Amino acid sequence: MKIMVFDTKPYDRQYLERENAAYGYKLKFLESKLTPDTARLAAGYDAVCAFVNDDVGAETIDALVDVGVKLIAMRCAGFNNVDMRHAYGRIHVVRVPKYSPYAIAEHAMALLLTLNRHTNRAYIRTRDHNFSLNGLLGFDLHGKTVGVVGTGQIGRCFINICRGFGMNVLAYDPYPVANSDYTYVDLDTLFRQSDVISLHCPLTSDTHYLINAAALEKCKPGVILLNTSRGALIESQALIEALKSGHVGGAALDVYEEESEVFFEDCSDQVIKDDMLMRLLGFNNVIITSHQAFFTKEALEKIAEVTLINLKQYSEGEVLENEICYRCPEFGKGCHKERGIPCFTLK
């Protein structure tokens, strides 16, 4: 089987090639993102492998189908960049539903600790032999209330970490964990009572701009926001206004709603034209990392492992365990895989 891997970085190639040694598939690595234009480069390939910021919309899907590609293997958990309805019946889409929830939860806590205790600023100061503590005042996490939006595997890992710090936890999820000891509340209550809010939910039509101006008005003055999920969960302009007014005490963002042309790239010799991103970078109480939360050895190993398993299942005609389609339970229409039936047969 021949697979074209788009949006490739050196670490992608390293881990995918290592895992592929057991399979022997032909992998072609491209630095270019998957777009309607680059999709046609996959002519003669059985599958393409894409990432979080690739364009897998209707036009791209049409181009892939036109050149004979039968499978899109997303090497990530999220698929909000894929037009699933357009793909249905025309091309299979698989993903890596989980790799290391610990990686993302631990990064969220690292961001919170850095933002609160200003260790990033302290490091720079002491390197310049400035040992003043002025401006580095933080607060105890112990006893504070953290609101966790989304209690999937990552959210649950983050809750465990927060409990280790002695924090009180409020949780929101439309699908609560059964028989858990979590204190579930509605979103308004979570906004009003939380000192820290951390987002661990997927991006859907229901969660797009979950944190907007109206939501921020309900939050405690000085609230800290963490986002290691998807950028468009937060309305950036509303966040900027709340930071300017001081109502939001700080934000730590590993994702950004318009990140696709910037994150994962070296832009140090360019003028960044995204005014909102530049405004956020200008706040001394905002920390931005470049979609880094997943980036651990264990996560990369798991991503490569599951991606190759997905490809193997397709090549051997098995039911695709990690296939996604708009009829999946997330879309409220049940799932054939529970009965060992393929999601669909290609038209």
MOBEL-V42789 format. One record per pair of residues at least 24 apart in sequence whose C-alpha atoms are under 6 Angstrom apart, sorted by the first residue. I is the first residue (numbers start at 0). J is the second residue. Records with the same first field share a line. If there is no record, write none. Layout:
I=J / J
This chain:
0=24
1=25 / 44 / 45
2=26 / 44 / 46 / 47
3=27 / 47
4=28 / 29 / 47 / 48
5=29 / 31 / 32 / 33 / 49
6=30 / 31 / 32
15=303
34=59
35=59
38=62 / 63
42=66
45=69
46=70 / 71
47=71
48=72 / 73
49=73
50=74
52=259
55=80 / 81
56=81 / 82
57=82 / 85
83=324 / 325
84=325
88=343 / 345 / 346
89=345 / 346
92=322 / 323
93=321 / 322 / 323
94=321
98=298 / 301 / 302
99=298
100=152 / 153
102=293
103=292 / 293
104=153 / 156 / 157
106=292
110=251
141=165 / 166
142=166
144=168 / 193 / 194
145=193 / 194 / 195 / 196
146=170 / 189 / 193 / 196
147=197
148=198 / 199
149=199 / 200
154=199
190=217 / 218
191=217 / 218 / 219
194=222
195=222 / 223 / 224
196=224
197=225 / 226
198=226
199=228
207=231 / 232
208=232 / 233 / 234
211=237
212=237
220=246
221=246 / 247 / 248
222=247 / 248
223=248 / 249 / 250
224=250
225=250 / 251 / 252
226=252
227=253
229=254
230=254 / 255 / 256
231=256
249=284 / 285
250=285
251=285 / 286 / 287
252=287
253=287 / 288 / 289 / 290
254=290
262=289
